[in-house]
Amino acid sequence: MGKFKAEIDIMPLKALLDPQGKAVTGSMKNIGLPEIENVRIGKHISLELEALSKEIASAKVEQACKKLLANQIMESFSYDLEEVI
């Protein structure tokens, strides 16, 4: 049994409007950074779990993302998984 740490990024789908990102993009001009554009805002989740193998841990993280952490109608997710020593 090993301990694993997952770093998960959840972002709005590129095809969908990101109102929060759009507002931040607009504010960049107000603070003197007009060259920054197309801001997209998502969330980052860090979690730890125990599993018999990295493959099993990865499957559990996928399941958590698909069933609870990400709304797949509006969001995509990616993650990095490492064994904690």
N, CA, C and O atoms as a GROMACS GRO file, in nm:
protein
  340
    1MET      N    1   0.086  -0.118   0.000
    1MET     CA    2   0.000   0.000   0.000
    1MET      C    3   0.089   0.123   0.000
    1MET      O    4   0.181   0.134   0.081
    2GLY      N    5   0.062   0.214  -0.092
    2GLY     CA    6   0.139   0.337  -0.100
    2GLY      C    7   0.051   0.459  -0.080
    2GLY      O    8  -0.071   0.452  -0.093
    3LYS      N    9   0.116   0.569  -0.049
    3LYS     CA   10   0.044   0.695  -0.033
    3LYS      C   11   0.076   0.782  -0.154
    3LYS      O   12   0.191   0.792  -0.196
    4PHE      N   13  -0.027   0.843  -0.210
    4PHE     CA   14  -0.013   0.923  -0.331
    4PHE      C   15  -0.072   1.062  -0.308
    4PHE      O   16  -0.163   1.080  -0.228
    5LYS      N   17  -0.016   1.158  -0.380
    5LYS     CA   18  -0.066   1.295  -0.377
    5LYS      C   19  -0.106   1.335  -0.518
    5LYS      O   20  -0.029   1.316  -0.613
    6ALA      N   21  -0.225   1.389  -0.531
    6ALA     CA   22  -0.274   1.436  -0.661
    6ALA      C   23  -0.288   1.587  -0.658
    6ALA      O   24  -0.340   1.644  -0.562
    7GLU      N   25  -0.243   1.651  -0.764
    7GLU     CA   26  -0.261   1.795  -0.785
    7GLU      C   27  -0.353   1.808  -0.907
    7GLU      O   28  -0.314   1.775  -1.019
    8ILE      N   29  -0.475   1.856  -0.884
    8ILE     CA   30  -0.579   1.856  -0.986
    8ILE      C   31  -0.611   2.000  -1.027
    8ILE      O   32  -0.630   2.087  -0.943
    9ASP      N   33  -0.617   2.023  -1.158
    9ASP     CA   34  -0.659   2.152  -1.212
    9ASP      C   35  -0.792   2.134  -1.283
    9ASP      O   36  -0.806   2.046  -1.368
   10ILE      N   37  -0.888   2.218  -1.249
   10ILE     CA   38  -1.020   2.214  -1.311
   10ILE      C   39  -1.043   2.350  -1.375
   10ILE      O   40  -1.035   2.454  -1.310
   11MET      N   41  -1.073   2.347  -1.505
   11MET     CA   42  -1.090   2.471  -1.582
   11MET      C   43  -1.222   2.470  -1.658
   11MET      O   44  -1.271   2.363  -1.695
   12PRO      N   45  -1.279   2.588  -1.681
   12PRO     CA   46  -1.398   2.593  -1.766
   12PRO      C   47  -1.362   2.547  -1.908
   12PRO      O   48  -1.252   2.573  -1.957
   13LEU      N   49  -1.455   2.479  -1.973
   13LEU     CA   50  -1.430   2.436  -2.110
   13LEU      C   51  -1.402   2.558  -2.198
   13LEU      O   52  -1.463   2.663  -2.180
   14LYS      N   53  -1.309   2.544  -2.291
   14LYS     CA   54  -1.269   2.655  -2.376
   14LYS      C   55  -1.386   2.711  -2.458
   14LYS      O   56  -1.388   2.830  -2.490
   15ALA      N   57  -1.483   2.626  -2.492
   15ALA     CA   58  -1.595   2.670  -2.574
   15ALA      C   59  -1.696   2.754  -2.495
   15ALA      O   60  -1.783   2.818  -2.554
   16LEU      N   61  -1.684   2.753  -2.362
   16LEU     CA   62  -1.782   2.824  -2.280
   16LEU      C   63  -1.727   2.958  -2.233
   16LEU      O   64  -1.607   2.975  -2.213
   17LEU      N   65  -1.818   3.053  -2.216
   17LEU     CA   66  -1.782   3.183  -2.163
   17LEU      C   67  -1.736   3.168  -2.018
   17LEU      O   68  -1.796   3.094  -1.940
   18ASP      N   69  -1.629   3.238  -1.984
   18ASP     CA   70  -1.577   3.240  -1.846
   18ASP      C   71  -1.594   3.382  -1.794
   18ASP      O   72  -1.504   3.464  -1.810
   19PRO      N   73  -1.711   3.413  -1.732
   19PRO     CA   74  -1.738   3.550  -1.690
   19PRO      C   75  -1.633   3.605  -1.593
   19PRO      O   76  -1.596   3.722  -1.602
   20GLN      N   77  -1.586   3.523  -1.502
   20GLN     CA   78  -1.486   3.568  -1.405
   20GLN      C   79  -1.355   3.600  -1.477
   20GLN      O   80  -1.292   3.702  -1.449
   21GLY      N   81  -1.314   3.514  -1.568
   21GLY     CA   82  -1.193   3.538  -1.646
   21GLY      C   83  -1.206   3.662  -1.733
   21GLY      O   84  -1.111   3.739  -1.748
   22LYS      N   85  -1.325   3.682  -1.791
   22LYS     CA   86  -1.348   3.799  -1.875
   22LYS      C   87  -1.339   3.927  -1.793
   22LYS      O   88  -1.282   4.026  -1.839
   23ALA      N   89  -1.394   3.927  -1.673
   23ALA     CA   90  -1.388   4.044  -1.585
   23ALA      C   91  -1.244   4.075  -1.547
   23ALA      O   92  -1.203   4.192  -1.546
   24VAL      N   93  -1.166   3.971  -1.516
   24VAL     CA   94  -1.026   3.992  -1.480
   24VAL      C   95  -0.948   4.043  -1.600
   24VAL      O   96  -0.863   4.132  -1.586
   25THR      N   97  -0.975   3.988  -1.719
   25THR     CA   98  -0.908   4.036  -1.841
   25THR      C   99  -0.935   4.185  -1.860
   25THR      O  100  -0.843   4.261  -1.890
   26GLY      N  101  -1.060   4.227  -1.843
   26GLY     CA  102  -1.095   4.367  -1.857
   26GLY      C  103  -1.025   4.455  -1.754
   26GLY      O  104  -0.988   4.569  -1.784
   27SER      N  105  -1.007   4.402  -1.634
   27SER     CA  106  -0.941   4.479  -1.527
   27SER      C  107  -0.791   4.494  -1.550
   27SER      O  108  -0.730   4.585  -1.494
   28MET      N  109  -0.733   4.409  -1.629
   28MET     CA  110  -0.589   4.419  -1.656
   28MET      C  111  -0.555   4.555  -1.718
   28MET      O  112  -0.450   4.613  -1.689
   29LYS      N  113  -0.642   4.605  -1.804
   29LYS     CA  114  -0.620   4.737  -1.866
   29LYS      C  115  -0.617   4.846  -1.760
   29LYS      O  116  -0.538   4.940  -1.768
   30ASN      N  117  -0.704   4.832  -1.658
   30ASN     CA  118  -0.714   4.934  -1.552
   30ASN      C  119  -0.590   4.939  -1.464
   30ASN      O  120  -0.563   5.042  -1.402
   31ILE      N  121  -0.514   4.830  -1.458
   31ILE     CA  122  -0.394   4.830  -1.373
   31ILE      C  123  -0.267   4.840  -1.457
   31ILE      O  124  -0.157   4.812  -1.408
   32GLY      N  125  -0.283   4.880  -1.583
   32GLY     CA  126  -0.166   4.904  -1.668
   32GLY      C  127  -0.106   4.780  -1.731
   32GLY      O  128   0.011   4.779  -1.766
   33LEU      N  129  -0.187   4.675  -1.745
   33LEU     CA  130  -0.138   4.551  -1.807
   33LEU      C  131  -0.227   4.509  -1.924
   33LEU      O  132  -0.281   4.399  -1.924
   34PRO      N  133  -0.244   4.596  -2.025
   34PRO     CA  134  -0.335   4.565  -2.135
   34PRO      C  135  -0.287   4.449  -2.222
   34PRO      O  136  -0.366   4.391  -2.297
   35GLU      N  137  -0.159   4.414  -2.213
   35GLU     CA  138  -0.107   4.304  -2.293
   35GLU      C  139  -0.152   4.167  -2.241
   35GLU      O  140  -0.136   4.067  -2.311
   36ILE      N  141  -0.206   4.161  -2.119
   36ILE     CA  142  -0.257   4.034  -2.065
   36ILE      C  143  -0.400   4.019  -2.112
   36ILE      O  144  -0.484   4.106  -2.089
   37GLU      N  145  -0.429   3.907  -2.178
   37GLU     CA  146  -0.563   3.883  -2.231
   37GLU      C  147  -0.601   3.737  -2.218
   37GLU      O  148  -0.518   3.652  -2.184
   38ASN      N  149  -0.726   3.708  -2.246
   38ASN     CA  150  -0.780   3.572  -2.245
   38ASN      C  151  -0.756   3.500  -2.113
   38ASN      O  152  -0.717   3.383  -2.111
   39VAL      N  153  -0.779   3.570  -2.001
   39VAL     CA  154  -0.765   3.509  -1.869
   39VAL      C  155  -0.877   3.407  -1.851
   39VAL      O  156  -0.993   3.435  -1.880
   40ARG      N  157  -0.841   3.288  -1.804
   40ARG     CA  158  -0.938   3.184  -1.770
   40ARG      C  159  -0.914   3.148  -1.624
   40ARG      O  160  -0.800   3.129  -1.582
   41ILE      N  161  -1.019   3.139  -1.547
   41ILE     CA  162  -1.006   3.112  -1.405
   41ILE      C  163  -1.072   2.979  -1.372
   41ILE      O  164  -1.187   2.954  -1.408
   42GLY      N  165  -0.997   2.896  -1.303
   42GLY     CA  166  -1.047   2.765  -1.261
   42GLY      C  167  -1.017   2.743  -1.114
   42GLY      O  168  -1.011   2.838  -1.036
   43LYS      N  169  -0.999   2.617  -1.078
   43LYS     CA  170  -0.966   2.586  -0.940
   43LYS      C  171  -0.860   2.478  -0.935
   43LYS      O  172  -0.845   2.398  -1.027
   44HIS      N  173  -0.788   2.477  -0.825
   44HIS     CA  174  -0.682   2.378  -0.803
   44HIS      C  175  -0.716   2.302  -0.676
   44HIS      O  176  -0.748   2.361  -0.573
   45ILE      N  177  -0.709   2.170  -0.684
   45ILE     CA  178  -0.739   2.084  -0.571
   45ILE      C  179  -0.620   1.993  -0.546
   45ILE      O  180  -0.567   1.932  -0.640
   46SER      N  181  -0.579   1.984  -0.422
   46SER     CA  182  -0.472   1.893  -0.381
   46SER      C  183  -0.533   1.790  -0.288
   46SER      O  184  -0.608   1.825  -0.196
   47LEU      N  185  -0.501   1.662  -0.310
   47LEU     CA  186  -0.553   1.559  -0.221
   47LEU      C  187  -0.452   1.445  -0.207
   47LEU      O  188  -0.364   1.428  -0.291
   48GLU      N  189  -0.466   1.369  -0.102
   48GLU     CA  190  -0.383   1.252  -0.080
   48GLU      C  191  -0.472   1.130  -0.065
   48GLU      O  192  -0.585   1.140  -0.017
   49LEU      N  193  -0.421   1.015  -0.106
   49LEU     CA  194  -0.495   0.891  -0.094
   49LEU      C  195  -0.398   0.774  -0.083
   49LEU      O  196  -0.282   0.784  -0.122
   50GLU      N  197  -0.448   0.665  -0.030
   50GLU     CA  198  -0.371   0.541  -0.023
   50GLU      C  199  -0.426   0.444  -0.125
   50GLU      O  200  -0.548   0.434  -0.144
   51ALA      N  201  -0.336   0.373  -0.191
   51ALA     CA  202  -0.376   0.275  -0.292
   51ALA      C  203  -0.266   0.170  -0.307
   51ALA      O  204  -0.151   0.194  -0.268
   52LEU      N  205  -0.301   0.056  -0.362
   52LEU     CA  206  -0.205  -0.052  -0.382
   52LEU      C  207  -0.104  -0.022  -0.491
   52LEU      O  208   0.008  -0.074  -0.488
   53SER      N  209  -0.141   0.064  -0.588
   53SER     CA  210  -0.051   0.098  -0.698
   53SER      C  211  -0.085   0.236  -0.751
   53SER      O  212  -0.190   0.293  -0.719
   54LYS      N  213   0.006   0.289  -0.831
   54LYS     CA  214  -0.019   0.420  -0.893
   54LYS      C  215  -0.136   0.413  -0.989
   54LYS      O  216  -0.213   0.509  -1.002
   55GLU      N  217  -0.151   0.301  -1.057
   55GLU     CA  218  -0.263   0.284  -1.151
   55GLU      C  219  -0.397   0.289  -1.079
   55GLU      O  220  -0.492   0.351  -1.126
   56ILE      N  221  -0.405   0.223  -0.963
   56ILE     CA  222  -0.529   0.224  -0.886
   56ILE      C  223  -0.555   0.364  -0.831
   56ILE      O  224  -0.668   0.412  -0.833
   57ALA      N  225  -0.449   0.431  -0.783
   57ALA     CA  226  -0.464   0.568  -0.733
   57ALA      C  227  -0.515   0.660  -0.844
   57ALA      O  228  -0.603   0.742  -0.820
   58SER      N  229  -0.460   0.645  -0.964
   58SER     CA  230  -0.502   0.726  -1.078
   58SER      C  231  -0.650   0.703  -1.109
   58SER      O  232  -0.723   0.798  -1.136
   59ALA      N  233  -0.693   0.579  -1.106
   59ALA     CA  234  -0.834   0.547  -1.132
   59ALA      C  235  -0.924   0.611  -1.027
   59ALA      O  236  -1.033   0.658  -1.059
   60LYS      N  237  -0.880   0.612  -0.902
   60LYS     CA  238  -0.960   0.673  -0.795
   60LYS      C  239  -0.969   0.824  -0.813
   60LYS      O  240  -1.075   0.883  -0.792
   61VAL      N  241  -0.858   0.888  -0.852
   61VAL     CA  242  -0.860   1.033  -0.876
   61VAL      C  243  -0.952   1.065  -0.993
   61VAL      O  244  -1.030   1.161  -0.986
   62GLU      N  245  -0.944   0.986  -1.099
   62GLU     CA  246  -1.034   1.006  -1.215
   62GLU      C  247  -1.180   0.998  -1.171
   62GLU      O  248  -1.262   1.081  -1.209
   63GLN      N  249  -1.210   0.898  -1.090
   63GLN     CA  250  -1.347   0.878  -1.042
   63GLN      C  251  -1.392   0.997  -0.958
   63GLN      O  252  -1.505   1.044  -0.973
   64ALA      N  253  -1.306   1.046  -0.869
   64ALA     CA  254  -1.340   1.161  -0.786
   64ALA      C  255  -1.367   1.284  -0.872
   64ALA      O  256  -1.462   1.358  -0.847
   65CYS      N  257  -1.284   1.305  -0.973
   65CYS     CA  258  -1.302   1.420  -1.062
   65CYS      C  259  -1.432   1.409  -1.140
   65CYS      O  260  -1.509   1.506  -1.148
   66LYS      N  261  -1.457   1.294  -1.197
   66LYS     CA  262  -1.577   1.276  -1.281
   66LYS      C  263  -1.706   1.278  -1.201
   66LYS      O  264  -1.807   1.329  -1.250
   67LYS      N  265  -1.704   1.225  -1.079
   67LYS     CA  266  -1.828   1.213  -1.002
   67LYS      C  267  -1.855   1.330  -0.908
   67LYS      O  268  -1.970   1.352  -0.869
   68LEU      N  269  -1.750   1.405  -0.870
   68LEU     CA  270  -1.772   1.507  -0.770
   68LEU      C  271  -1.699   1.640  -0.794
   68LEU      O  272  -1.759   1.746  -0.784
   69LEU      N  273  -1.572   1.633  -0.826
   69LEU     CA  274  -1.490   1.754  -0.827
   69LEU      C  275  -1.510   1.843  -0.949
   69LEU      O  276  -1.501   1.965  -0.939
   70ALA      N  277  -1.538   1.783  -1.065
   70ALA     CA  278  -1.555   1.861  -1.188
   70ALA      C  279  -1.694   1.837  -1.246
   70ALA      O  280  -1.743   1.725  -1.249
   71ASN      N  281  -1.755   1.944  -1.293
   71ASN     CA  282  -1.881   1.934  -1.366
   71ASN      C  283  -1.843   1.920  -1.513
   71ASN      O  284  -1.811   2.019  -1.578
   72GLN      N  285  -1.847   1.800  -1.566
   72GLN     CA  286  -1.795   1.774  -1.700
   72GLN      C  287  -1.876   1.839  -1.811
   72GLN      O  288  -1.830   1.844  -1.925
   73ILE      N  289  -1.994   1.890  -1.781
   73ILE     CA  290  -2.072   1.964  -1.880
   73ILE      C  291  -2.005   2.100  -1.905
   73ILE      O  292  -2.011   2.153  -2.016
   74MET      N  293  -1.942   2.155  -1.800
   74MET     CA  294  -1.886   2.290  -1.809
   74MET      C  295  -1.736   2.297  -1.785
   74MET      O  296  -1.674   2.399  -1.813
   75GLU      N  297  -1.677   2.189  -1.734
   75GLU     CA  298  -1.536   2.194  -1.693
   75GLU      C  299  -1.457   2.074  -1.744
   75GLU      O  300  -1.510   1.966  -1.767
   76SER      N  301  -1.327   2.098  -1.762
   76SER     CA  302  -1.235   1.989  -1.792
   76SER      C  303  -1.139   1.980  -1.674
   76SER      O  304  -1.125   2.074  -1.596
   77PHE      N  305  -1.073   1.865  -1.661
   77PHE     CA  306  -0.978   1.850  -1.553
   77PHE      C  307  -0.852   1.779  -1.603
   77PHE      O  308  -0.854   1.703  -1.700
   78SER      N  309  -0.743   1.806  -1.533
   78SER     CA  310  -0.617   1.735  -1.554
   78SER      C  311  -0.551   1.724  -1.418
   78SER      O  312  -0.580   1.801  -1.327
   79TYR      N  313  -0.460   1.626  -1.404
   79TYR     CA  314  -0.396   1.610  -1.274
   79TYR      C  315  -0.260   1.546  -1.290
   79TYR      O  316  -0.231   1.478  -1.388
   80ASP      N  317  -0.176   1.570  -1.189
   80ASP     CA  318  -0.048   1.503  -1.173
   80ASP      C  319  -0.058   1.420  -1.047
   80ASP      O  320  -0.114   1.464  -0.947
   81LEU      N  321  -0.003   1.300  -1.053
   81LEU     CA  322  -0.010   1.208  -0.941
   81LEU      C  323   0.130   1.161  -0.907
   81LEU      O  324   0.204   1.115  -0.995
   82GLU      N  325   0.168   1.173  -0.780
   82GLU     CA  326   0.300   1.130  -0.737
   82GLU      C  327   0.290   1.047  -0.611
   82GLU      O  328   0.202   1.070  -0.527
   83GLU      N  329   0.378   0.951  -0.599
   83GLU     CA  330   0.384   0.873  -0.476
   83GLU      C  331   0.456   0.955  -0.371
   83GLU      O  332   0.560   1.014  -0.397
   84VAL      N  333   0.399   0.957  -0.251
   84VAL     CA  334   0.459   1.029  -0.139
   84VAL      C  335   0.543   0.929  -0.059
   84VAL      O  336   0.496   0.823  -0.020
   85ILE      N  337   0.669   0.967  -0.036
   85ILE     CA  338   0.758   0.876   0.036
   85ILE      C  339   0.770   0.918   0.180
   85ILE      O  340   0.841   0.854   0.258
   0.00000   0.00000   0.00000
